[in-house]
Amino acid sequence: MGKRAPVKIVVLDVLKPHEPNILDLGRALCQDSNVLDVNVSVYAVDEKTESTKVTISGKDIDFDQIKKIVDDNGAVIHSIDKVVVGKKEIIPVPPEVSLK
């Protein structure tokens, strides 16, 4: 088996408690040496939790390490919504336009 292709971007749906806040969660994720940038956005809030989208970019993201950091901060990954694997980022294709 050949060399494993690096994971460049991961987008996660993460459910987290109100504390730590998204700033602290983002900083915790950036402590990983393979992570270059993190974007955390809240899209829903209830009495005890926040639903967030977490976008991580890096040289070769170690998903197991990311999961550990999320878990250590009292949060849980609901889904992996996007990954970019390879030597460079793929340019997204816009959704099809209806030709009515």
C-alpha positions in Angstrom: 0.0 0.0 0.0 1.3 3.5 -1.0 1.6 6.6 1.0 -1.6 7.8 2.7 -3.0 11.0 1.2 -3.1 13.9 3.7 -6.4 15.2 5.1 -6.4 19.0 4.5 -9.9 20.1 5.6 -12.6 18.6 7.8 -16.0 20.1 8.5 -17.8 18.7 11.6 -21.2 19.1 13.2 -20.4 19.4 16.9 -22.8 19.6 19.9 -21.1 21.3 22.8 -22.1 22.6 26.3 -22.1 26.5 26.7 -18.7 26.2 28.4 -16.1 26.1 27.1 -17.2 28.9 24.7 -16.4 28.6 21.0 -13.3 30.8 21.3 -11.8 28.3 23.8 -12.8 25.3 21.7 -11.2 26.8 18.6 -8.0 27.6 20.6 -7.9 24.0 21.9 -8.2 22.6 18.4 -5.4 24.9 17.2 -3.1 23.4 19.8 -2.8 20.3 17.6 0.5 20.6 15.6 -1.2 19.5 12.3 -4.0 22.1 12.5 -3.4 25.5 10.8 -6.8 27.2 11.1 -10.2 26.6 12.8 -13.6 28.2 12.2 -16.3 27.5 14.8 -19.9 28.9 14.1 -22.9 28.4 16.3 -26.1 27.7 14.4 -28.5 26.7 17.2 -28.7 27.3 21.0 -30.8 25.6 23.6 -30.9 25.7 27.4 -27.8 23.6 27.9 -26.0 23.2 24.6 -24.9 24.8 21.3 -24.9 23.2 17.9 -21.8 24.3 16.0 -20.1 23.8 12.6 -16.4 23.4 13.0 -14.1 23.7 10.0 -10.5 22.6 10.4 -7.7 23.1 7.9 -4.2 21.7 8.2 -1.3 19.9 6.8 -2.5 16.4 7.6 -5.3 16.4 10.1 -5.4 13.5 12.6 -9.1 12.9 13.0 -8.5 10.7 16.2 -6.6 13.6 17.8 -9.4 16.1 16.8 -12.0 13.8 18.3 -10.0 13.5 21.5 -9.8 17.3 21.8 -13.6 17.7 21.2 -14.3 15.0 23.7 -12.0 16.5 26.3 -13.9 19.8 26.0 -17.2 18.0 26.8 -18.5 18.1 23.3 -19.6 15.4 20.8 -19.1 15.0 17.1 -22.6 14.4 15.5 -21.3 14.1 11.9 -18.4 14.6 9.5 -20.0 16.9 6.9 -17.0 17.4 4.5 -13.5 16.3 4.0 -10.8 17.4 1.6 -8.0 14.8 1.1 -5.0 15.1 -1.2 -2.2 17.4 -2.2 -4.3 20.5 -2.8 -7.9 21.7 -2.0 -10.6 21.0 -4.5 -12.5 24.0 -5.8 -16.2 23.4 -5.0 -18.6 23.2 -7.8 -21.7 25.5 -7.4 -25.1 23.8 -7.2 -26.9 23.2 -10.5 -28.9 26.1 -11.7 -32.5 25.3 -12.7 -33.0 26.1 -16.4 -36.8 26.7 -16.2 
